[in-house]
Amino acid sequence: MRFLWSALLVCLLASVLSADAVYHFVDPLSQPAWQHFYNNEYDEAIVDFQKEVEDHPDDPEAWNHLAQGILYREMFRNGALESQLVSGTNPFVRRAKMEVPPAVRDRFTKAINQAMSLGEQDLQKNPKDIRALYALSVAHGLRANYLFLVEKAWTDALKDATASRKYSNQLLEVDPNFVDAHIVQGLHDYIVGSLPFYMRLFGFLAGFHGDREGGIKALQLVAQKGVLSKYDARILLAAIYRRERRSQEAIPLLKELSQKFPRNYLFRLEQVQMYSDIGDEQDALRVLAEVEAMKQQGLPGYANLSTQKIDYLRGNLLFWYDDLDGALSSLQRATANSEQLDLGTAQLAWFRLGQTFDLKGEHKNAIPAYQQAANISIQSDIGAEARGYISSPYRRKLTHTAPENKG
C-alpha cells in the first residue's frame, strides 16, 4: 500500500470545532461526513462538506473540509493513499506526479484560498483566535500536499508545511493544552529530520532542524490523547513505522483502524504489507485471502476493489518470497486487465512482472513487460528503472527471507 507522502508531508487534520465561544473538542466521527471520509466514500463526504460551506460560508474550517475532501478523492483515485510510496529508504521527493482535472484543481484552489482569506481576516481581529490559527495551519498543510502531489513543487510545498508549523506553534502558545496541534509539530519534525542535509539549509527552514524520533513521539501523544486528529495520527504512525522498519508496531494500529472503519479496505491491505515486512508470509496471505473473500461477497467498501489489485498484491508478495511461479501467475492476471488499476499500480505490476521473468531466466519475455512499465505516462522513477532492465536483466542481489519495506 502506498500511504501518501501527503500523509508524511504534513497532516491533513479532520477537525471539528464548535462555533461557540467556548471551544469544544468533538470526535470527528460524530458527524456523517467524516464517517464517509475515513471509509473512502469521498463523493458522499464532499456532498456533506459542500452543504457545510453553504450553511457556514464565513467559517474557514468549513472551506478546509471541502478542500480536504476534494484532494483526498483525487489521491484515492490516483492510488496515492498507499504506503509503498513512503517505504524503504526512498526519499520523499520520488513520489509520482498526480494527474488532476483542471476543474478539480480550480475547485480545490478556490476552497483553500477562501479558507486562508477568512482565517487571516479573523486573525486580524484577534491574533489569539484559536479557530483562525487552527484553520490557517490546516489550510497551509492541505496546500502543501497539493503542491507536492499535483504540481510537484516540493520547495513550495515545504514552505507551506513550515507555515503550517508556525501557525500551530502560535496556537500552542495560546492554548498549551491543545494536544491535537502537536500533530503538525510531529510531522514537521519527522519530515525535516528525514530530508537530506542540503535541503535543510533552505532559508524557510531556518530554526527547524528536524527530529525524527521526537516527531514520532509527538504523533504518539496525539494518537493516545488527541480528539480531533487521533485517527490521522494513528494512520500516520502506521506509515512511518513501515518507513522506519518498525512494521510490527504498525499492525495493532491497522487492526484497530480496520475495525473502526470497516469499509476502508486500505487498512487491511496495509496489514498485508506489514506482515510481509516482518517475514510473516502466512499471515500476509491470510489477510489478503480475507480481503478477497470480502470482495467476492460484495461487502460495503469492497465491491469496488478491483480483482487486479488483489492479484498484484499477491504477486508482489510471492515475488519477494521467491515463489516465482505463483508470482508470475498472479502478476499475469493483474496485467491482463491493467486498465482496471490506477496508473501507479499498473506500472508496478508490469515492472514486477518483468523482474519475475528475469529471475526465471526468461529475459525475452521480460522485455515487453518492462516496455509496458516504461510507457505508462506518470512522473516516477519506475519507468526509468524499467528501461534500464530492458538491456541489462534484473538480478536479485540478496536472498530475501523477509521482504522488509519492499513495495
Protein Blocks (a to p, Z undefined) as FASTA:
>chain_A
ZZdfklmmpccddddddfbfbdcdddfklpmklmmmmnopaklmmmmmmmmmmmmmmbmk
lmmmmmmmmmmmmmmmnopacfklmgcjbdfklpccddddfklmmmmmmmmmmmmmmmmm
mmmmomklmklmmmmmmmmmmmmmmmmmmnopaklmmmmmmmmmmmmmmmmmmmmmlmml
mmmmmmmmmmmmmpcfklmmpmklgoiabjfklmmmmmmmmmmmmmklmmmmmmmmmmmm
mmnopmkmmmmmmmmmmmmmmmlmklmmmmmmmmmmnopaklmmmmmmmmmmmmmnopgh
jlmpcfklmmmmmmmmmmmnopaklmmmmmmmmmmmmmlpcfklmmmmmmmmmmmmmmno
paklmmmmmmmmmmpccddfklmmmmmmmmmccddfbdcfblghiZZ
